[in-house]
Amino acid sequence: MYGVTVRDHMMVAHSFEGERFGPAQRLHGATFVVDATFRGPELDPDGILLDMGLAAEQLHELVGDLSYRNLDEVEGLGRNTSTEVLARHVADQLAELIRSGALGTDPGRVTSLVVTLHESHVAWASYERIL
């Protein structure tokens, strides 16, 4: 299985509902390093899985749409925008781009996708989906 990973970052604000979140119930900021790994079993005739430059551009655009925003106000994210929820949101958007051919490859060539959001050097969460 081949894998291509691109990386970006986003800075957001959000809060959580529920006593289990303690002080994070208040509005606070978070910075995430975002890795998107595209996987597939075969390369195209040019020897690539997908256009790495296009993948980096698309990821940058996706996280740019979330950056410097209060995620509590972003429609469709739900109330508790945990790291896991955000990873799935980015993965779902990237999956749509793959299906549309926007990453410069045959949509069937990339068979799975993993999005990992790093909260720090010691904590991160991922969402993996089969395409």
ChimeraX attribute file (.defattr): number of C-alpha atoms within 10 A of each C-alpha:
attribute: neighborCount
match mode: 1-to-1
recipient: residues
	/A:1	8
	/A:2	13
	/A:3	17
	/A:4	17
	/A:5	15
	/A:6	19
	/A:7	16
	/A:8	18
	/A:9	16
	/A:10	19
	/A:11	16
	/A:12	17
	/A:13	18
	/A:14	20
	/A:15	20
	/A:16	19
	/A:17	13
	/A:18	10
	/A:19	9
	/A:20	9
	/A:21	12
	/A:22	10
	/A:23	11
	/A:24	15
	/A:25	15
	/A:26	12
	/A:27	13
	/A:28	13
	/A:29	14
	/A:30	14
	/A:31	16
	/A:32	20
	/A:33	17
	/A:34	24
	/A:35	20
	/A:36	26
	/A:37	19
	/A:38	25
	/A:39	21
	/A:40	18
	/A:41	12
	/A:42	14
	/A:43	15
	/A:44	11
	/A:45	7
	/A:46	7
	/A:47	8
	/A:48	15
	/A:49	23
	/A:50	26
	/A:51	13
	/A:52	16
	/A:53	12
	/A:54	15
	/A:55	24
	/A:56	18
	/A:57	13
	/A:58	18
	/A:59	24
	/A:60	17
	/A:61	13
	/A:62	17
	/A:63	19
	/A:64	15
	/A:65	11
	/A:66	17
	/A:67	18
	/A:68	15
	/A:69	16
	/A:70	16
	/A:71	21
	/A:72	18
	/A:73	12
	/A:74	12
	/A:75	8
	/A:76	9
	/A:77	15
	/A:78	12
	/A:79	16
	/A:80	18
	/A:81	19
	/A:82	14
	/A:83	20
	/A:84	16
	/A:85	17
	/A:86	23
	/A:87	24
	/A:88	21
	/A:89	18
	/A:90	21
	/A:91	23
	/A:92	17
	/A:93	13
	/A:94	23
	/A:95	20
	/A:96	13
	/A:97	17
	/A:98	24
	/A:99	15
	/A:100	13
	/A:101	13
	/A:102	17
	/A:103	22
	/A:104	16
	/A:105	19
	/A:106	15
	/A:107	18
	/A:108	12
	/A:109	19
	/A:110	25
	/A:111	17
	/A:112	17
	/A:113	24
	/A:114	21
	/A:115	27
	/A:116	25
	/A:117	26
	/A:118	19
	/A:119	15
	/A:120	11
	/A:121	7
	/A:122	6
	/A:123	9
	/A:124	16
	/A:125	16
	/A:126	19
	/A:127	20
	/A:128	17
	/A:129	13
	/A:130	10
	/A:131	16
